[in-house]
């Protein structure tokens, strides 16, 4: 069964496993904010900078933009 959501910090650790949790989250946030098209698509599905729990559609959008972790 695929989870329906994941915390942003958990996803950040998948992208940056060697970084501290705080650094990984900062880097993921920077990756997201650098891609204005990604931000626009994420906002359409309810994302904001303060979003902590990412829905499956949000994770798919991030993965499609950034590649697999």
Secondary structure per residue as TSV (DSSP state, phi and psi in degrees):
chain	resnum	aa	ss	phi	psi
A	1	X	-	360.0	132.9
A	2	X	-	-88.0	131.4
A	3	X	-	-62.0	148.3
A	4	X	S	-85.7	-15.5
A	5	X	E	-155.7	165.2
A	6	X	E	-148.5	146.1
A	7	X	E	-70.6	143.9
A	8	X	H	-58.7	-36.8
A	9	X	H	-63.2	-36.3
A	10	X	H	-66.1	-43.1
A	11	X	H	-64.0	-41.1
A	12	X	H	-58.6	-40.7
A	13	X	H	-66.6	-29.0
A	14	X	H	-69.6	-37.7
A	15	X	H	-76.1	-33.4
A	16	X	-	-130.7	69.0
A	17	X	T	-65.0	-23.6
A	18	X	T	-91.0	-5.5
A	19	X	S	-92.1	159.0
A	20	X	-	-65.8	157.1
A	21	X	H	-55.1	-40.5
A	22	X	H	-65.6	-45.0
A	23	X	H	-66.7	-42.9
A	24	X	H	-59.5	-43.3
A	25	X	H	-65.9	-41.5
A	26	X	H	-61.6	-44.4
A	27	X	H	-65.8	-40.6
A	28	X	H	-64.0	-44.0
A	29	X	H	-59.2	-39.7
A	30	X	H	-66.5	-41.9
A	31	X	H	-59.1	-44.7
A	32	X	H	-65.2	-48.2
A	33	X	H	-68.7	-22.3
A	34	X	H	-72.5	-19.8
A	35	X	-	-106.3	93.6
A	36	X	H	-62.2	-33.1
A	37	X	H	-67.7	-40.8
A	38	X	H	-61.9	-46.5
A	39	X	H	-57.9	-44.4
A	40	X	H	-61.0	-45.6
A	41	X	H	-65.3	-40.9
A	42	X	H	-63.5	-41.2
A	43	X	H	-62.5	-32.7
A	44	X	H	-64.3	-25.3
A	45	X	T	-105.0	17.2
A	46	X	T	99.9	9.2
A	47	X	-	-80.3	144.0
A	48	X	-	-139.9	169.4
A	49	X	T	-57.9	-29.6
A	50	X	T	-89.2	1.9
A	51	X	-	-60.8	127.5
A	52	X	-	-103.8	-35.7
A	53	X	E	-106.9	122.3
A	54	X	E	-95.4	130.6
A	55	X	E	-74.9	166.2
A	56	X	H	-56.6	-45.0
A	57	X	H	-60.5	-35.3
A	58	X	H	-65.2	-43.9
A	59	X	H	-62.8	-41.3
A	60	X	H	-62.0	-44.1
A	61	X	H	-61.8	-43.5
A	62	X	H	-64.4	-46.1
A	63	X	H	-61.3	-41.5
A	64	X	H	-64.8	-35.0
A	65	X	H	-81.0	-39.8
A	66	X	H	-100.7	-12.5
A	67	X	-	91.0	172.1
A	68	X	-	-65.9	143.5
A	69	X	-	-65.0	360.0
